[in-house]
Amino acid sequence: MSLDPRVLEALKGRHRGAVLTPEDAGYDDARQIWNARFDKRPGAIARCDGVADVIAAVDVARAHDLLLAIRSGGHDYAGNSMCDGGLVIDLSGLTGIRIDPARRQARVEPGVRLGAFDREAQAFGLAIPGGTVSTVGVAGLALGGGSGYLSRKYGLAADNLISADVVTAGGEFLVAGAEENSDLLWGLRGGGGNLGVVTSFEFRLHPVGPEILTAQIFYRLDDSPRVLRAYRDFMLGAPDALQCYAFFLRVPPIPDFPEELHGEVVLDLVVTWADALEEGEQVIAPLRQIVEPALEIVAPQPYVTAQQAFDAGVPAGMRWISRANSFEALSDPVLDTAVDRVADMRGPFTMAYFSPEGGGAIGRAAPDATAYGAREAPFVFHVLAGWADSGEDAEVIGWVDDVHEAMAAHRVDSLYVNILGDGEEERVQSAYGRNYRRLAELKKKYDPGNLFRVNHNVKPAA
Ligand SMILES: Cc1cc2nc3c(=O)[nH]c(=O)nc-3n(C[C@H](O)[C@H](O)[C@H](O)COP(=O)(O)OP(=O)(O)OC[C@H]3O[C@@H](n4cnc5c(N)ncnc54)[C@H](O)[C@@H]3O)c2cc1C
């Protein structure tokens, strides 16, 4: 696993930030990522202090044919921000954020997490449409797509990427924007880390909040077939400012929930309304009246707080598995299969949910407007489970895979690549759909040797 000492010397000679090897005190901390199931041991971790460090690390990796991983927020479900042996370009220390309120734009470095970005942008009443968990890295999120509470209104994070600074596989520094290297910008907007190392992002921001209306409406599992049908019909005509995830969970035995629900599997409609608060109550009313809810929590909240509401449910450092399928429509068999399969779900840290990933502003953009390949598959069913003990791997992964397989009977091929799990590399091409060919051509232009391959990999065109 160790790097050749001469290679290490060559890297250290050009690198300003720390280069950590297994002998160094900080090495074990530096190789931790969100998903503890991937306990990888790189030969070295290059903690980059700036663009020059990134260029140096890319040059050394290319010259010595090293396996190379890129780490920003470290939240890849499949553990692709670390590698065994080889070199990791660690961008987590680059955390600068500059908001330009007058132009409604932001400059963000790749180590920034969503929560920090939200906080800075909300100081000016602005936000980027992004994810629903504040610990996730902006870099991986936006490069793969990036969808959350605001995406039906303002599109994906990737749709709001105006330009990016990129170090290519050749060690060349390029700016990808509308005027220069626009093909590269197209590929960065959904193509993941395939085309280069992004060292700075420029985003368009939108007015949001500071408060949005939030609701969690819990229904009993027995009622969920009816609730889900109403949810499906409601979402077809829902205004863009509304987002709603249909989330199955087993209720934990904590005082936030009435005792009669403890241990029960329930369906939680997680609703947000990012527009005039008074109007929101009326808009969400039909979702509260499908049948008698088992519990409701409806309240305006600061957008920043809403963005953190689910952080505790997906902590870093557990073992995690992610599996997901996309659907063109929530047909009765799709809904009934889900209800049937979640009935025996485990306790805390196991979740399964329908997520609108292609509707509203996302779906109105042309399918080939950016590299993101899943605009025509408006709903995703995502199964995610976390556990602590490796002895339970087979049981938990087996359950998740069973649910996933049952749902797969109804799926379409295109899928948001950021929710692909490990062992799903054969799905990458079909996940990108018609955009794969163009991405493969870009890969051939910007990374013909596939230096950047520890990711949901697009192969260079032949
Ligand atoms: C708990 C949790 C919640 C999530 N919620 C959402 C959500 O609500 N919405 C959503 O859209 N997604 C969500 N995701 C998925 C998330 O978008 C991806 O996992 C994303 O890739 C994480 O980015 P990161 O920077 O943290 O990850 P990393 O693991 O650091 O990177 C992910 C991938 O991107 C590449 N990469 C990272 N930085 C760069 C860079 N600067 N240049 C080039 N390539 C780079 C890496 O090589 C790796 O392949 C969630 C994930 C988790 C674990």
The ligand as a MOL file (V3000), in Angstrom:
LIG
                    3D

  0  0  0     0  0            999 V3000
M  V30 BEGIN CTAB
M  V30 COUNTS 53 58 0 0 0
M  V30 BEGIN ATOM
M  V30 1 C -26.1910 11.5110 4.3500 0
M  V30 2 C -26.2860 11.8830 2.9060 0
M  V30 3 C -27.3240 12.6900 2.4760 0
M  V30 4 C -27.4040 13.0610 1.1450 0
M  V30 5 N -28.4370 13.8660 0.7460 0
M  V30 6 C -28.4770 14.2910 -0.5310 0
M  V30 7 C -29.5050 15.1890 -0.9570 0
M  V30 8 O -30.3760 15.5820 -0.2040 0
M  V30 9 N -29.4960 15.5800 -2.2570 0
M  V30 10 C -28.5420 15.1740 -3.1230 0
M  V30 11 O -28.5710 15.5880 -4.2810 0
M  V30 12 N -27.5750 14.3160 -2.7610 0
M  V30 13 C -27.5220 13.8660 -1.4890 0
M  V30 14 N -26.5480 12.9920 -1.1100 0
M  V30 15 C -25.6120 12.4810 -2.1090 0
M  V30 16 C -24.4600 13.4480 -2.2820 0
M  V30 17 O -24.8340 14.4200 -3.2320 0
M  V30 18 C -23.2150 12.6970 -2.7970 0
M  V30 19 O -22.8570 11.7150 -1.8760 0
M  V30 20 C -22.0670 13.6590 -3.0520 0
M  V30 21 O -21.1920 13.0690 -3.9650 0
M  V30 22 C -21.2920 14.0060 -1.8050 0
M  V30 23 O -20.3140 14.9630 -2.0770 0
M  V30 24 P -19.0430 15.0850 -1.1340 0
M  V30 25 O -18.2160 16.1940 -1.6370 0
M  V30 26 O -19.4740 15.0970 0.2870 0
M  V30 27 O -18.3960 13.6790 -1.3630 0
M  V30 28 P -16.9790 13.0800 -1.7180 0
M  V30 29 O -17.0890 11.6910 -1.2080 0
M  V30 30 O -15.8620 13.9090 -1.2260 0
M  V30 31 O -16.9860 13.0840 -3.2830 0
M  V30 32 C -17.9610 12.4140 -4.0310 0
M  V30 33 C -17.4670 12.1310 -5.4380 0
M  V30 34 O -17.2050 13.3560 -6.1130 0
M  V30 35 C -15.8380 13.4380 -6.4860 0
M  V30 36 N -15.3690 14.7760 -6.1310 0
M  V30 37 C -15.4990 15.3590 -4.9270 0
M  V30 38 N -14.9880 16.5910 -4.9530 0
M  V30 39 C -14.5170 16.7920 -6.1910 0
M  V30 40 C -13.8740 17.8870 -6.8300 0
M  V30 41 N -13.6130 19.0060 -6.1670 0
M  V30 42 N -13.5130 17.7570 -8.1170 0
M  V30 43 C -13.7810 16.6120 -8.8010 0
M  V30 44 N -14.3910 15.5520 -8.2480 0
M  V30 45 C -14.7590 15.6340 -6.9440 0
M  V30 46 C -15.1370 12.3850 -5.6600 0
M  V30 47 O -14.0190 11.8890 -6.3150 0
M  V30 48 C -16.1880 11.3300 -5.4850 0
M  V30 49 O -16.1990 10.4720 -6.5990 0
M  V30 50 C -26.4380 12.6020 0.2240 0
M  V30 51 C -25.4010 11.7780 0.6600 0
M  V30 52 C -25.3200 11.4260 1.9800 0
M  V30 53 C -24.2140 10.5320 2.4430 0
M  V30 END ATOM
M  V30 BEGIN BOND
M  V30 1 1 1 2
M  V30 2 1 2 3
M  V30 3 2 2 52
M  V30 4 2 3 4
M  V30 5 1 4 5
M  V30 6 1 4 50
M  V30 7 2 5 6
M  V30 8 1 6 7
M  V30 9 1 6 13
M  V30 10 2 7 8
M  V30 11 1 7 9
M  V30 12 1 9 10
M  V30 13 2 10 11
M  V30 14 1 10 12
M  V30 15 2 12 13
M  V30 16 1 13 14
M  V30 17 1 14 15
M  V30 18 1 14 50
M  V30 19 1 15 16
M  V30 20 1 16 17
M  V30 21 1 16 18
M  V30 22 1 18 19
M  V30 23 1 18 20
M  V30 24 1 20 21
M  V30 25 1 20 22
M  V30 26 1 22 23
M  V30 27 1 23 24
M  V30 28 2 24 25
M  V30 29 1 24 26
M  V30 30 1 24 27
M  V30 31 1 27 28
M  V30 32 2 28 29
M  V30 33 1 28 30
M  V30 34 1 28 31
M  V30 35 1 31 32
M  V30 36 1 32 33
M  V30 37 1 33 34
M  V30 38 1 33 48
M  V30 39 1 34 35
M  V30 40 1 35 36
M  V30 41 1 35 46
M  V30 42 1 36 37
M  V30 43 1 36 45
M  V30 44 2 37 38
M  V30 45 1 38 39
M  V30 46 1 39 40
M  V30 47 2 39 45
M  V30 48 1 40 41
M  V30 49 2 40 42
M  V30 50 1 42 43
M  V30 51 2 43 44
M  V30 52 1 44 45
M  V30 53 1 46 47
M  V30 54 1 46 48
M  V30 55 1 48 49
M  V30 56 2 50 51
M  V30 57 1 51 52
M  V30 58 1 52 53
M  V30 END BOND
M  V30 END CTAB
M  END
